Every structure is written in structure tokens, then in C-alpha cells.
Amino acid sequence: MTDDTALWRDVVAVHARVEQRLSTALQRGHGLGLSEYRALAELAPAPKGERRMQELADALGLNQSSVTRLVNRLHDAGFTYRDVCADDRRGVYTVLTDDGRRRHAEARTTYDTTLTEALGELTEDEALGKVMRRLRG
């Protein structure tokens, strides 16, 4: 195994561990999946709380099909609605509702706290410590 392969394996391990903690906390505390939270987090600071579907897909690292399913779930929950672009009738926006903005605000504290705790619990002997040491040279 090369050094780069080992480093990447450690990065993936840390990522998976932290993602699991975030996912569990958001689901239990707010009934949101991690992707749903991240979509709300992308929409909340956007002008008018809206993003083109393709922009949202790119920001979340999802393909068009996956972002469509995600936006459908958010729409069904009442957190977003769709709007047609006035300049380009082919363009579709996902727009955050007041309920979506509230849910994001409620969940943001859980997300931030859980992330800080999860990263803080990693010891120097664990993957993050290894990754940081190797990145620093």
C-alpha cells in the first residue's frame, strides 16, 4: 500500500465516523437525514433562499437524479417548494420555506455541537491524528 493510499484510507475512516455521528444526531433530534440538512444549509444563506437544482446538486456532490429525490423529500416535508426561473423557463429553483428555515435553524446547533464533539473525541492515535501528522509532513 502506498503512503497516499494509506492516508486516503485514514481520511475516509475519519469521514465515515463523523458522518455517522452527524446522521444519527440529526435523525434523532430533528427527523432529518444528513443530505436533507445539508440541502437546507445550502439554501438558507442563498439569496431569496433559492438555488437552481443543478447548483444544489453540484454543491452537495449529487447527480441530478439524487438531488431530485432529495428535493422531493424536502418538498413533501414542507421545507421547500419549486419555482420556475423567470429568465429561463427551463430552469427550476428549489426555494426554502419558512418551515424549512426554522428546521434548519433548529438543527444547525445539533450539527455544529455534534461535529465539534466528534472531532474532539478523536485522539492523536486515531485516524485524524495520523492524517494531520502526515499532512503537516
C-alpha positions in Angstrom: 0.0 0.0 0.0 1.4 3.4 -0.9 1.6 6.3 1.6 -1.1 8.1 -0.4 -3.4 5.1 -0.3 -2.9 4.7 3.5 -3.5 8.4 4.0 -6.7 8.3 2.0 -7.9 5.3 3.9 -7.5 7.2 7.1 -9.3 10.2 5.8 -12.2 8.1 4.7 -12.3 6.4 8.1 -12.5 9.7 9.9 -15.1 11.0 7.5 -17.3 7.9 7.9 -17.1 8.0 11.7 -18.0 11.7 11.8 -20.8 11.4 9.2 -22.4 8.6 11.2 -22.4 10.7 14.3 -23.9 13.6 12.5 -26.5 11.5 10.7 -27.7 9.8 14.0 -27.9 13.1 15.8 -29.9 14.9 13.1 -32.3 12.0 12.6 -32.9 11.5 16.3 -33.1 15.2 17.2 -34.8 16.7 14.1 -36.1 13.9 11.8 -33.6 15.0 9.1 -31.2 12.9 7.2 -27.7 14.3 6.6 -28.4 15.1 3.0 -31.6 16.9 3.9 -29.8 19.0 6.5 -27.0 19.9 4.0 -29.5 20.9 1.4 -31.3 23.2 3.9 -27.9 24.6 4.9 -27.1 25.4 1.2 -30.5 27.1 0.7 -30.6 29.1 4.0 -27.9 31.7 3.2 -28.7 31.8 -0.6 -30.3 35.0 -1.9 -34.1 34.6 -1.5 -33.4 31.1 -0.1 -33.3 29.6 -3.5 -30.8 27.7 -5.7 -31.1 26.2 -9.2 -31.5 22.4 -9.0 -28.1 21.9 -10.8 -26.4 24.3 -8.4 -27.7 22.5 -5.4 -26.6 19.2 -6.9 -23.1 20.5 -7.5 -22.9 22.0 -4.0 -23.9 18.7 -2.5 -21.9 16.5 -4.8 -25.0 14.7 -6.1 -26.2 13.7 -9.5 -29.4 15.1 -11.0 -31.4 12.1 -10.1 -30.3 12.0 -6.5 -30.9 15.7 -6.0 -34.4 15.4 -7.5 -35.2 12.7 -5.0 -33.8 14.8 -2.2 -35.7 17.9 -3.2 -38.9 15.8 -3.4 -38.4 14.7 0.2 -37.9 18.3 1.3 -40.9 19.4 -0.7 -43.1 16.6 0.8 -42.0 17.7 4.3 -43.0 21.3 3.5 -39.4 22.6 3.8 -39.0 23.7 0.1 -41.1 24.4 -3.0 -40.2 24.6 -6.6 -40.2 27.7 -8.7 -39.6 28.3 -12.4 -36.8 30.7 -13.3 -38.3 33.9 -14.8 -35.3 34.4 -17.1 -35.1 30.8 -18.3 -38.3 28.9 -18.2 -36.4 25.7 -18.4 -34.6 26.5 -15.1 -36.1 25.2 -11.9 -35.3 26.6 -8.5 -35.7 24.9 -5.1 -36.8 27.6 -2.6 -36.7 27.3 1.2 -40.0 27.8 3.0 -40.3 29.4 6.4 -40.7 25.9 7.9 -37.5 24.8 6.2 -35.7 27.8 7.5 -36.9 27.1 11.0 -36.0 23.4 10.8 -32.5 24.3 9.6 -32.0 26.8 12.4 -33.1 24.2 15.0 -30.9 21.5 13.5 -27.8 23.7 13.0 -27.0 23.7 16.7 -27.2 20.0 16.8 -25.0 19.7 13.7 -22.4 22.1 15.0 -22.3 20.6 18.5 -22.1 17.0 17.2 -19.3 17.9 14.7 -17.3 19.6 17.4 -17.7 16.7 19.8 -17.0 14.0 17.2 -13.8 15.7 16.1 -12.8 16.4 19.7 -13.1 12.8 20.7 -10.6 11.7 18.1 -7.3 11.0 19.7 -3.8 11.6 18.3 -3.6 7.8 17.9 -6.6 7.6 15.7 -7.1 8.3 12.0 -7.4 12.1 12.3 -4.2 12.4 14.2 -2.4 10.3 11.7 -3.9 12.3 8.8 -2.9 15.6 10.4 0.6 14.5 11.2 1.1 13.2 7.6 -0.3 16.4 6.0 2.0 18.5 8.1 4.9 16.5 6.9 
